Amino acid sequence: MGKYAYSLGARILWVGIYVTIYYMVVPSKALWLWAFLPFHFIMTPLQGIVINWFAHKIGYRSFDVTDTSTNLMPFDLITMGEGYHNNHHAHSGNANFSQKWYETDLSYPAIALFDTIRIIKLVKTK
């Protein structure tokens, strides 16, 4: 799966998906919104760099795991909880990446809401 996910074909597919969504959603009176399209193109690779590089180089460790993952406080607020990389590696099945009282996974409330209104189903982990 990783081999395909990083292929040129997959990247072109995502560019096509973003352009299609913009075409369907952006009203003709707001064509200036198309200026945001390049940011969508680089958003996923940029987040991948921040999380998968920095979160293995700097930060703090809450759990002793077999890899070099760390938590990137306060960058976790910018990445909507993805900065809790060490927490994620220690408890990968948990939808809420925050583990300590001062950590806030900003994406978890949306996940919990989607579970409550039955858009998704959270599976309880150990």
N, C-alpha and C positions, 0 to 999 in steps of 0.2 A: 504494500500500500504506500509506504514512504517513497518508493522509487517513482510511482506514478504522481504522487502529490507534489513533488518538486520538479516535475517534468515541464518542458516548454508547452506541451499540449494542455496540461492542466492550468497553467497560468493564462494561456490564451482563452481557455474556456471561462475562467473567472472574469477576465476582462469583458468577455461577451455577456456574461450574466449581469455584471454591474451596468454596462451600457444599456442592456435591455430593461433593467429596473429603472434607470434614469429616464429612458424613453417613455416608459409606461406611467411614471409617477410625476415627473417634473412638468408643471404646467407651462404652456407656451409663453406666458407673460413673465416667467421667472427663469429664463434661459441662463441667467448669471449663475444659477445653481450648478450648471455643468462644470464650473470652475473647480468644484470639489471632487470631481471624478478622479483626477490624478492622486488625490489623497486616499481614496478608496483602493486604488491600485497598489499603493505601497503600504497600506495599513497592516495587512497580515504579515508580510515579510518583516516590517519594522517591529511589530510586536514579537515576532519570533526571535529577532535579534536581541531585543531587550530581555525577554524572559530566558531564552535558551542559552544566551551567552552570559549576560550579567548575573543571572540567578544561579550560575554555576561558578562565578568568580568572586563576587562580593556579597555582603549581607550577613545575616545571622542564621544560626541553625537551632531550631526548636527540637528536632528529632535526629537521632543518630541513625542515618541510613547508609547504604553501601555506595552511594554516589556522592557527588560534590554539590548537590542542590542546597540553595540558601533562600531565605526570605528577603525581599527587597523593600522593607519599610523605609520610607513612606511611599515608594513608587507603586505599591500595591493599590493605592487609592486611584492612581491614574489608570492602571491596568485592570480595574474592576475586580480585584482579588487575585488575579493571575500572578501577582508578585509573591504570593505565598507558595513558592515553588517547593521548598523543603516540606511544608505541611502537605502539599499535594503528593509528593513522592512517598511520604510516610503513610498517608491515608488516601490513596488514589480513588477509592470508591465513595468518598464523602463529597457531596455536592457543595458543602460549605467549607471553603478552604481556610477560613479563620479558625484558629485553635486556642488562642490566648485572649484574655479579656480586652486587651488593647488593639487587637486585630479586627478589621472590619472587611468582610468580603462583600463589596457593593453589588455584585451580581446575584448573590444568594437570595435576597428578598424577591427578585423577579422570578427566580427558579421556584421558590416556595409558592409564590402566587400562581404560577403556571400549574403547579402540582395541585393546589387548592381548587382551581377552576377546571381541572382535569384536561389541560392541554398536554401535559406530560405526566408521567408517573414516576415519582422518586422511589427507588428501591432502598430499603434500610440496609446498612452495612454493619458489620461487627464493630 
